[in-house]
Amino acid sequence: MKYIYGLYASLVIVFLVQLANMTIFDDSYSGIATFISLGVFIIGTAFFVSVTRLKISEKE
């Protein structure tokens, strides 16, 4: 269940980065914000996949 919280936390971080870019920086750093969001998404997905594979291998 902890991996679901990690995936949700990465989603929240992505939205906060985009929100800060639009409101605080007036969309000036959209490329950098998109790059950061993509990095957080990839790290969160890798974490989710690795934990899911670990759970499957424990069942076997």
Rosetta constraint file for C-alpha pairs under 8 A:
AtomPair CA 1 CA 5 HARMONIC 6.96 0.50
AtomPair CA 2 CA 6 HARMONIC 6.41 0.50
AtomPair CA 3 CA 7 HARMONIC 6.18 0.50
AtomPair CA 3 CA 47 HARMONIC 7.50 0.50
AtomPair CA 3 CA 48 HARMONIC 5.90 0.50
AtomPair CA 3 CA 51 HARMONIC 6.77 0.50
AtomPair CA 4 CA 8 HARMONIC 6.12 0.50
AtomPair CA 4 CA 48 HARMONIC 7.52 0.50
AtomPair CA 5 CA 9 HARMONIC 5.98 0.50
AtomPair CA 6 CA 10 HARMONIC 6.28 0.50
AtomPair CA 6 CA 44 HARMONIC 6.91 0.50
AtomPair CA 6 CA 47 HARMONIC 7.85 0.50
AtomPair CA 6 CA 48 HARMONIC 7.65 0.50
AtomPair CA 7 CA 11 HARMONIC 6.38 0.50
AtomPair CA 7 CA 44 HARMONIC 5.47 0.50
AtomPair CA 7 CA 45 HARMONIC 7.07 0.50
AtomPair CA 7 CA 47 HARMONIC 7.80 0.50
AtomPair CA 7 CA 48 HARMONIC 6.51 0.50
AtomPair CA 8 CA 12 HARMONIC 6.28 0.50
AtomPair CA 9 CA 13 HARMONIC 6.23 0.50
AtomPair CA 10 CA 14 HARMONIC 6.26 0.50
AtomPair CA 10 CA 40 HARMONIC 6.14 0.50
AtomPair CA 10 CA 41 HARMONIC 6.48 0.50
AtomPair CA 10 CA 44 HARMONIC 5.66 0.50
AtomPair CA 11 CA 15 HARMONIC 6.41 0.50
AtomPair CA 11 CA 41 HARMONIC 7.18 0.50
AtomPair CA 12 CA 16 HARMONIC 6.15 0.50
AtomPair CA 13 CA 17 HARMONIC 6.14 0.50
AtomPair CA 13 CA 37 HARMONIC 7.81 0.50
AtomPair CA 13 CA 40 HARMONIC 7.51 0.50
AtomPair CA 14 CA 18 HARMONIC 6.37 0.50
AtomPair CA 14 CA 36 HARMONIC 7.85 0.50
AtomPair CA 14 CA 37 HARMONIC 4.95 0.50
AtomPair CA 14 CA 40 HARMONIC 6.67 0.50
AtomPair CA 14 CA 41 HARMONIC 7.23 0.50
AtomPair CA 15 CA 19 HARMONIC 6.00 0.50
AtomPair CA 16 CA 20 HARMONIC 5.98 0.50
AtomPair CA 17 CA 21 HARMONIC 6.14 0.50
AtomPair CA 17 CA 33 HARMONIC 6.29 0.50
AtomPair CA 17 CA 36 HARMONIC 7.71 0.50
AtomPair CA 17 CA 37 HARMONIC 6.86 0.50
AtomPair CA 18 CA 22 HARMONIC 6.27 0.50
AtomPair CA 18 CA 33 HARMONIC 6.34 0.50
AtomPair CA 18 CA 34 HARMONIC 7.58 0.50
AtomPair CA 18 CA 37 HARMONIC 7.62 0.50
AtomPair CA 19 CA 23 HARMONIC 6.05 0.50
AtomPair CA 20 CA 24 HARMONIC 5.23 0.50
AtomPair CA 20 CA 25 HARMONIC 6.74 0.50
AtomPair CA 21 CA 25 HARMONIC 5.02 0.50
AtomPair CA 21 CA 26 HARMONIC 6.34 0.50
AtomPair CA 21 CA 27 HARMONIC 5.28 0.50
AtomPair CA 21 CA 28 HARMONIC 7.24 0.50
AtomPair CA 21 CA 29 HARMONIC 6.49 0.50
AtomPair CA 21 CA 30 HARMONIC 6.62 0.50
AtomPair CA 21 CA 33 HARMONIC 6.55 0.50
AtomPair CA 22 CA 26 HARMONIC 4.95 0.50
AtomPair CA 22 CA 27 HARMONIC 4.60 0.50
AtomPair CA 22 CA 28 HARMONIC 7.99 0.50
AtomPair CA 23 CA 27 HARMONIC 7.32 0.50
AtomPair CA 25 CA 29 HARMONIC 6.90 0.50
AtomPair CA 29 CA 33 HARMONIC 6.11 0.50
AtomPair CA 30 CA 34 HARMONIC 5.99 0.50
AtomPair CA 31 CA 35 HARMONIC 6.18 0.50
AtomPair CA 32 CA 36 HARMONIC 6.19 0.50
AtomPair CA 33 CA 37 HARMONIC 6.06 0.50
AtomPair CA 34 CA 38 HARMONIC 6.06 0.50
AtomPair CA 35 CA 39 HARMONIC 6.23 0.50
AtomPair CA 36 CA 40 HARMONIC 6.22 0.50
AtomPair CA 37 CA 41 HARMONIC 6.08 0.50
AtomPair CA 38 CA 42 HARMONIC 6.14 0.50
AtomPair CA 39 CA 43 HARMONIC 6.17 0.50
AtomPair CA 40 CA 44 HARMONIC 6.04 0.50
AtomPair CA 41 CA 45 HARMONIC 6.05 0.50
AtomPair CA 42 CA 46 HARMONIC 6.04 0.50
AtomPair CA 43 CA 47 HARMONIC 6.15 0.50
AtomPair CA 44 CA 48 HARMONIC 6.18 0.50
AtomPair CA 45 CA 49 HARMONIC 6.09 0.50
AtomPair CA 46 CA 50 HARMONIC 6.05 0.50
AtomPair CA 47 CA 51 HARMONIC 6.22 0.50
AtomPair CA 48 CA 52 HARMONIC 6.09 0.50
AtomPair CA 49 CA 53 HARMONIC 6.12 0.50
AtomPair CA 50 CA 54 HARMONIC 6.17 0.50
AtomPair CA 51 CA 55 HARMONIC 6.22 0.50
AtomPair CA 52 CA 56 HARMONIC 6.31 0.50
AtomPair CA 53 CA 57 HARMONIC 6.16 0.50
AtomPair CA 54 CA 58 HARMONIC 6.20 0.50
AtomPair CA 55 CA 59 HARMONIC 6.51 0.50
AtomPair CA 56 CA 60 HARMONIC 6.77 0.50
